[in-house]
């Protein structure tokens, strides 16, 4: 961050970043990550959860992705 910024401006930016990350997470992930109050620790936790390169993890993620289905009785508006 810039040296010309005040401490309050820096903390405001950090709070906005933390809130933005929290808003983008799903329920399961949110429960795991919300305990972390420091953004760096939250990011490390997210990386440890989702950046695993094992074959089993990749297959599990692909299965979850390809199992999403739209309910045929619903319209696109719902």
Order of alpha helices (4+ residues) and beta strands (2+ residues): alpha-alpha-alpha-alpha
